[in-house]
Amino acid sequence: MPVTFLPAHAVADRLGSFDTVIDARTEAEFAEDHLPGAVNWPTLNNEERIQIGTLYKQVNPFEAKKRGAALSARNIAAHIEREVIDKPKGWKPLVYCWRGGNRSGALATILGAIGFQVTLIEGGYKAWRNALLAELPTLAQRLPYRVVCGPTGSGKTRLLQALRSQGAQVLDLEALACHRSSVLGLIPGQRQPSQKHFDTLVWNALRQFDPDRPVYVESESKKVGNLRVPDGLMEAMRASPCLDLQLSDAERVALLMEDYDHFLKDSHFFCERLETLVMLRGRETIDAWKADVQQGRSAQVVQALLHVHYDPVYAASIRRNFVQYPQALPCVLADRSEASLRALAATILTGQLNIAKA
């Protein structure tokens, strides 16, 4: 059966119509980024691609192609034996590699010869990535946002989770970025995705939202850890209506002690992260905080961090960057409990805050 080609700009609309999305690139290329839901069937693995590339440059293209064909055939045969033998005749895969050339072409040709209806992305991952970057600003700016603002520890992420559990559309950028978006926001044991994959995760989330319903999002800065929020999304967020989440200082400290309990379990790691604030807060202050941590007074350090560092920085940033924050609807939490968060989420979604404001 002949292989068909799908233009890169049309992938988003057709993505759900394929039974399997196959990335024929190496494991390393796949790990950096891939289409949503894709599986990795390398035509050449990491070492083989380097080997063939070296042969291409140091010997000649003909010898490289012969050796590459042998390796590709062996790998494709293994993929078919492992993944394809039980597939029905109506199975419809979408296949791509870096540029839609030899690696995906070889796999697609063999699958097509078997009798499967195979589709190749025209121009491969590279063309799809360019189409994604072109589409991101339009996707971001077509949606109505409600920005959840509030100082560190006020429960913004927990409120987003409560809103989602009650059917709201939620864009949790910190979850996508695997980072809590502060100097101390590194999550032990979790690596942040690459910038390319973060862009893909954001794109995939945005394209599934209903533009007739609001999307709730936290008042992030331009970067979440080491990752940059796409400009079009950042601009749309900063121009959107805001909710001002409020929680008492005692509850904020308790919430942070729960959410950042890894610092309580590993005082050495806590002190390491505090070192990153030396340039902002001075050696004397940081050494005093580290001494408190080592003596079991982490709660005092958390409170000091809020008052001395996080609150002033956040207040200045939020007023400078989110133009509708002065008109933000106040959202007062009695405490950090799930019951209070559920009640506030319900109040927001039923529009009672607007009634109270009026």
C-alpha positions as CSV (number, residue, x, y, z in Angstrom):
1,M,0.0,0.0,0.0
2,P,1.5,3.4,-1.0
3,V,2.7,5.7,1.8
4,T,0.8,9.0,2.2
5,F,2.3,12.3,3.3
6,L,0.8,14.7,5.9
7,P,1.9,18.4,5.9
8,A,3.4,19.4,9.2
9,H,0.9,22.1,9.8
10,A,-2.0,19.6,9.5
11,V,-0.6,17.2,12.1
12,A,-2.5,18.8,15.1
13,D,-5.9,18.2,13.5
14,R,-5.1,14.6,12.5
15,L,-3.1,13.4,15.5
16,G,-6.0,11.6,17.1
17,S,-6.9,9.7,13.9
18,F,-3.8,7.4,14.0
19,D,-3.5,4.2,16.0
20,T,0.2,4.7,16.7
21,V,2.6,7.6,16.3
22,I,6.1,6.3,15.7
23,D,9.3,8.3,16.1
24,A,12.0,6.7,14.1
25,R,14.8,8.9,15.5
26,T,17.4,7.9,18.1
27,E,16.7,7.5,21.8
28,A,18.5,10.8,22.6
29,E,16.5,12.7,20.0
30,F,13.2,11.2,21.3
31,A,14.2,12.1,24.9
32,E,14.7,15.7,24.0
33,D,11.3,16.0,22.4
34,H,8.7,14.1,20.5
35,L,5.1,14.3,19.3
36,P,2.4,13.8,22.1
37,G,1.8,10.1,22.6
38,A,4.7,9.0,20.3
39,V,6.6,5.7,20.8
40,N,10.2,5.4,19.9
41,W,11.3,2.8,17.3
42,P,14.8,3.9,16.4
43,T,15.8,3.0,12.8
44,L,19.4,3.7,14.1
45,N,20.1,3.9,17.8
46,N,22.4,6.5,19.4
47,E,25.7,4.7,18.8
48,E,24.8,3.6,15.3
49,R,23.9,7.1,14.2
50,I,27.2,8.4,15.4
51,Q,29.0,5.4,13.7
52,I,27.3,6.0,10.4
53,G,27.8,9.8,10.6
54,T,31.5,9.3,11.2
55,L,31.7,6.8,8.3
56,Y,29.9,9.3,6.0
57,K,32.5,12.0,6.8
58,Q,35.7,10.1,7.1
59,V,35.2,7.4,4.4
60,N,32.4,8.2,1.9
61,P,28.6,8.5,1.6
62,F,28.3,5.2,-0.3
63,E,30.0,3.1,2.3
64,A,28.0,4.9,5.0
65,K,24.7,4.2,3.2
66,K,25.5,0.5,2.8
67,R,26.3,0.0,6.5
68,G,23.4,2.2,7.5
69,A,21.0,0.1,5.4
70,A,22.2,-3.1,7.1
71,L,21.7,-1.6,10.5
72,S,18.4,-0.1,9.7
73,A,17.0,-3.3,8.2
74,R,18.0,-5.2,11.3
75,N,16.4,-2.7,13.7
76,I,13.2,-2.4,11.6
77,A,12.9,-6.2,11.6
78,A,13.2,-6.2,15.4
79,H,10.5,-3.6,15.7
80,I,8.2,-5.5,13.4
81,E,8.7,-8.7,15.3
82,R,8.2,-7.0,18.7
83,E,5.4,-4.6,17.9
84,V,3.7,-5.3,14.6
85,I,3.0,-9.0,14.3
86,D,-0.2,-8.8,16.3
87,K,-1.5,-5.6,14.5
88,P,-4.6,-6.0,12.4
89,K,-4.7,-5.0,8.7
90,G,-6.6,-1.8,9.5
91,W,-3.8,-0.5,11.9
92,K,-2.9,3.1,10.8
93,P,0.5,4.4,12.0
94,L,2.0,7.9,11.6
95,V,5.7,7.9,11.2
96,Y,8.4,10.6,11.4
97,C,12.1,11.1,11.8
98,W,14.2,14.3,11.8
99,R,13.4,15.5,8.3
100,G,11.1,12.8,7.0
101,G,13.9,11.2,5.0
102,N,15.7,7.9,5.1
103,R,15.0,6.7,8.7
104,S,11.2,7.1,8.7
105,G,11.1,6.5,4.9
106,A,12.6,3.0,5.3
107,L,10.3,2.0,8.1
108,A,7.2,3.4,6.3
109,T,8.1,1.6,3.1
110,I,8.3,-1.8,4.8
111,L,5.1,-1.2,6.8
112,G,3.4,-0.1,3.6
113,A,4.7,-3.2,1.7
114,I,3.1,-5.3,4.4
115,G,-0.2,-3.7,3.6
116,F,-0.7,-1.1,6.4
117,Q,-2.0,2.4,5.7
118,V,1.1,4.4,6.7
119,T,1.4,8.2,6.8
120,L,4.6,10.1,6.9
121,I,5.0,13.7,8.3
122,E,6.2,15.8,5.4
123,G,9.5,17.4,6.5
124,G,9.6,15.3,9.7
125,Y,10.0,16.5,13.3
126,K,11.9,19.6,12.1
127,A,8.9,20.8,10.1
128,W,6.4,19.9,12.8
129,R,8.4,21.8,15.4
130,N,8.4,24.9,13.2
131,A,4.7,24.5,12.7
132,L,4.2,24.2,16.5
133,L,6.2,27.3,17.2
134,A,4.2,29.2,14.6
135,E,0.9,28.0,16.1
136,L,1.7,28.6,19.8
137,P,1.0,32.3,19.9
138,T,-2.4,31.9,18.2
139,L,-3.4,29.0,20.4
140,A,-2.4,31.0,23.5
141,Q,-4.1,34.2,22.6
142,R,-7.5,32.6,21.6
143,L,-8.2,31.5,25.2
144,P,-9.7,33.5,28.1
145,Y,-7.5,33.2,31.2
146,R,-8.1,33.7,34.9
147,V,-4.8,34.2,36.6
148,V,-4.5,32.9,40.2
149,C,-2.3,35.4,42.0
150,G,-1.1,35.3,45.6
151,P,2.2,35.3,47.6
152,T,4.3,32.3,48.0
153,G,2.6,29.6,50.1
154,S,-0.9,30.9,49.6
155,G,-2.0,27.7,47.9
156,K,-2.1,28.7,44.3
157,T,-1.2,25.2,43.0
158,R,-3.6,23.5,45.4
159,L,-6.4,25.8,44.3
160,L,-5.7,24.9,40.6
161,Q,-6.0,21.3,41.6
162,A,-9.3,21.9,43.4
163,L,-10.6,23.8,40.3
164,R,-9.6,21.0,38.0
165,S,-11.3,18.4,40.2
166,Q,-14.5,20.4,39.8
167,G,-14.3,20.4,36.0
168,A,-12.4,23.7,35.4
169,Q,-9.9,24.0,32.6
170,V,-6.5,24.3,34.2
171,L,-3.1,25.0,32.8
172,D,-0.5,23.9,35.5
173,L,2.8,25.2,34.1
174,E,4.7,24.1,37.2
175,A,3.5,20.5,36.7
176,L,4.5,20.6,33.0
177,A,7.9,22.1,33.9
178,C,8.6,19.8,36.9
179,H,9.5,22.8,39.0
180,R,7.9,25.0,41.6
181,S,9.0,28.2,40.0
182,S,11.2,29.7,42.6
183,V,14.9,29.7,43.8
184,L,14.0,26.8,46.1
185,G,11.6,25.2,43.6
186,L,13.8,22.4,42.4
187,I,12.0,19.1,43.0
188,P,14.5,16.4,44.1
189,G,14.6,13.3,41.8
190,Q,12.8,15.1,39.0
191,R,14.6,16.5,36.0
192,Q,13.0,19.4,34.1
193,P,12.1,18.5,30.4
194,S,14.0,20.2,27.6
195,Q,12.8,23.6,26.4
196,K,11.6,21.9,23.2
197,H,9.5,19.3,25.1
198,F,8.1,21.9,27.5
199,D,6.9,23.9,24.4
200,T,5.3,20.7,23.1
201,L,3.6,20.0,26.5
202,V,2.2,23.6,26.6
203,W,1.1,23.4,22.9
204,N,-0.6,20.1,23.6
205,A,-2.5,21.4,26.6
206,L,-3.6,24.7,24.9
207,R,-4.9,22.9,21.8
208,Q,-7.3,20.8,23.9
209,F,-8.9,23.7,25.8
210,D,-12.4,25.0,24.9
211,P,-12.0,28.7,23.9
212,D,-15.5,29.4,25.2
213,R,-14.5,28.6,28.8
214,P,-11.9,30.2,31.0
215,V,-8.5,28.6,31.6
216,Y,-7.2,29.0,35.2
217,V,-3.4,29.5,35.4
218,E,-1.0,30.6,38.1
219,S,0.7,34.0,37.9
220,E,4.1,32.6,36.7
221,S,7.1,34.7,35.8
222,K,8.7,34.3,32.4
223,K,10.7,31.3,33.5
224,V,9.7,28.2,35.5
225,G,13.0,26.9,36.7
226,N,15.3,26.8,33.7
227,L,12.4,26.8,31.2
228,R,10.9,29.8,29.4
229,V,7.2,30.2,29.1
230,P,6.2,30.9,25.5
231,D,6.0,34.6,24.8
232,G,2.5,34.6,23.3
233,L,1.2,32.7,26.4
234,M,3.0,35.1,28.8
235,E,1.5,38.1,27.1
236,A,-2.0,36.7,27.2
237,M,-1.7,35.8,30.9
238,R,-0.4,39.2,31.9
239,A,-3.3,40.9,30.2
240,S,-6.0,38.7,31.8
241,P,-8.3,39.1,34.9
242,C,-6.8,38.1,38.2
243,L,-7.9,36.3,41.4
244,D,-6.1,37.4,44.5
245,L,-5.6,34.3,46.8
246,Q,-5.1,35.2,50.5
247,L,-4.0,33.0,53.4
248,S,-2.7,33.8,56.8
249,D,1.0,33.8,57.4
250,A,0.8,30.9,59.9
251,E,-1.1,28.8,57.3
252,R,1.3,29.8,54.6
253,V,4.3,28.6,56.6
254,A,2.5,25.3,57.4
255,L,1.6,24.8,53.8
256,L,5.2,25.3,52.7
257,M,6.5,23.0,55.3
258,E,4.2,20.3,53.8
259,D,4.9,21.0,50.2
260,Y,8.7,21.3,50.7
261,D,9.1,18.6,53.3
262,H,12.2,17.3,51.4
263,F,14.0,20.3,52.9
264,L,13.0,19.2,56.4
265,K,14.3,15.7,55.6
266,D,17.6,16.9,54.1
267,S,18.9,20.0,55.9
268,H,22.1,19.8,53.8
269,F,20.1,20.2,50.6
270,F,18.1,23.1,52.1
271,C,21.3,24.9,53.0
272,E,22.7,24.3,49.5
273,R,19.7,26.0,48.0
274,L,19.9,28.9,50.4
275,E,23.4,29.6,49.1
276,T,21.8,30.7,45.8
277,L,20.4,33.7,47.7
278,V,23.7,35.1,48.9
279,M,24.0,37.7,46.2
280,L,20.5,39.0,47.0
281,R,20.4,38.7,50.8
282,G,24.0,38.8,51.8
283,R,26.3,36.3,53.4
284,E,25.5,37.2,57.0
285,T,21.7,36.6,56.5
286,I,22.2,33.4,54.7
287,D,24.6,32.0,57.2
288,A,22.2,32.8,60.0
289,W,19.4,31.0,58.2
290,K,21.6,28.0,57.6
291,A,22.5,27.9,61.3
292,D,18.7,27.9,62.1
293,V,18.1,25.1,59.6
294,Q,20.9,23.0,61.1
295,Q,19.4,23.5,64.6
296,G,15.9,22.4,63.6
297,R,14.4,25.8,63.2
298,S,13.3,25.5,59.6
299,A,9.8,27.0,60.2
300,Q,11.5,30.2,61.4
301,V,13.6,30.2,58.2
302,V,10.6,29.7,56.0
303,Q,8.8,32.6,57.7
304,A,11.9,34.8,57.3
305,L,12.2,33.8,53.6
306,L,8.6,34.9,53.1
307,H,8.9,38.3,54.8
308,V,12.4,39.2,53.7
309,H,12.6,37.7,50.2
310,Y,9.6,36.2,48.6
311,D,6.8,38.6,49.5
312,P,8.6,41.8,48.5
313,V,9.8,40.3,45.2
314,Y,6.4,38.9,44.4
315,A,4.5,42.1,45.3
316,A,6.7,44.2,43.0
317,S,6.6,41.6,40.2
318,I,2.8,41.1,40.2
319,R,2.0,44.7,40.1
320,R,4.5,45.5,37.4
321,N,3.5,42.6,35.1
322,F,-0.2,41.8,35.5
323,V,-2.1,44.8,34.4
324,Q,-5.5,43.7,35.8
325,Y,-4.1,42.8,39.3
326,P,-5.3,46.1,40.9
327,Q,-8.9,44.9,40.1
328,A,-8.3,41.3,41.2
329,L,-11.2,39.5,43.0
330,P,-10.1,38.7,46.6
331,C,-10.2,34.9,47.3
332,V,-9.8,34.4,51.1
333,L,-8.9,31.0,52.4
334,A,-9.8,30.3,56.0
335,D,-7.1,27.7,56.1
336,R,-5.1,25.3,53.9
337,S,-7.4,22.4,54.2
338,E,-8.9,20.5,51.3
339,A,-12.4,21.5,52.4
340,S,-11.6,25.2,52.3
341,L,-9.9,24.8,48.9
342,R,-12.9,22.9,47.5
343,A,-15.3,25.5,48.8
344,L,-13.4,28.3,47.3
345,A,-13.1,26.5,44.0
346,A,-16.9,26.1,44.0
347,T,-17.4,29.7,44.8
348,I,-15.2,30.8,41.9
349,L,-16.8,28.5,39.4
350,T,-20.4,29.4,40.3
351,G,-19.5,33.1,39.9
352,Q,-20.3,34.1,43.5
353,L,-17.1,36.1,43.7
354,N,-18.4,38.4,41.0
355,I,-21.7,38.8,42.9
356,A,-19.9,39.6,46.1
357,K,-17.6,42.1,44.3
358,A,-20.6,43.9,42.8
